[in-house]
Amino acid sequence: MRLDLIDLRLFLHVHEQGSITAGAARSHMTLASASARIRALEDALGTPLLLRDRRGVQATPAGQTLAREAQAVLAQMDQLQAALAQHIRGPKAHLRLLANTSAATVHLPPLLARFLAAHPGYTLALDERRSADIADALRRGRADLAVLSDAADLQGLDVTPLRADPLVLVVPRGHALAGRRRLALADALGEPFIGLPDTNALQALVTEQARRLQDGWDGRVRLGSLEAVCRMVALGAGVAVVPRAMAEREAASGRLRRVPLSDAWAQRQLVLAGRDLAALPAATARLARFLIDATDGGASGA
């Protein structure tokens, strides 16, 4: 029996996401290809690895064993590549960083561009997830380093503050809510909301909070990026909840107004986290130090 590293990574992605569709997307595969690979893996092992239902998939006992051992195998492969890289001209490393939507789309791209420019031998995978899922992945040893919201349960993690990252409501110029100095999400639920796909980490948070207040709540439009969301709001199609940094950037056009949210869940700070930041692999520790220094431990504010 031969196990393919691509199949192992795919299975881990499916297991972590609880969905073959989401696992396929993380593995940059079509759903048909991913499904075929999973079934071929089950046939090769002679046992079911996943229990499938309308809500997604769950690992069988055999699948849980495979996920645990695959994690160890892939970690060893990363260590092997890092060790061999020392014998190749120039430092090389492949880094993986988990991040919530705000960090992944607003704060991190310019910082990571600077870091990678300074380390041409490094490659990096930026994996966007919900903050709660990120914290869980860190505690389970499925990732070494992440940037997430302090609104998540950070128990058991080594955490360093980076910067404030509150969420705000954005509305078109001239909107009835544009003059409010502050409001709760409940005060805006009668408005048509523009948002991101349900699979997006930030959208999942907003939807969860809205449905706590109004059963069956849903948005009017779903778009693929925060930039597109803000621009559609500016054109008068509805309102949206976005990170303040994104709202400030998009408000430069003058057609967008931002209103702070008073809800506790919207008062967030981005933090850098790991199980033990002092014990990170050398290349990952270099990235962690860069991110801390670049944001000065939260002194930069927005």
Secondary structure, 3 states (H helix, E strand, C coil): CCCCHHHHHHHHHHHHHCCHHHHHHHCCCCHHHHHHHHHHHHHHHCCCCEEEECCEEEECHHHHHHHHHHHHHHHHHHHHHHHHHCCCCCCCEEEEEEECHHHHHHHHHHHHHHHHHHCCCEEEEEEECCHHHHHHHHHCCCCCCEEEECCCCCCCCEEEEEEECCEEEEEECCCCCCCCCCECHHHHCCCCEEECCCCCHHHHHHHHHHHHHCCCCCCCEECCCHHHHHHHHHCCCCEEEEEHHHHHHHHHHCCEEEEEECCHHHCCEEEEEECCHHHCCHHHHHHHHHHHHHHHHHCCCC
